């Protein structure tokens, strides 16, 4: 699946279909400013991120491997991060355990989460 995610990202951002993502394509995916408009600080920061961290070989482009490292970093566990996010958002008494009531109160959060297979897992389990 990782390769498909990288391929879809490349297809989405690589507007000139040259097999690599330029700084303009990278920024253009997130921000389209008006002519003579000053760039927001976050855009300047993203340009620096691109040059410093994303474009590892310094050629001015992100190739497929660099895009993969950007969107699927080796040291980042997406499932764990999503689980932590769900607990943080729903755990109203901050005891690091979710009750049935807490889940139901934030039902929309869980239904919209990949971690619950967009709500399908909630229907398969009754562990409360």
Secondary structure by P-SEA (a helix, b strand, c coil): caaaaaaaaaaaccccccccccaaaaaaacccccccccccaaaaaaaaaaaccccccccccccaaaaaaacccccccaaaaaaaaaaaaccccccccccaaaaaaaaaaaaaccccccaaaaaacccc
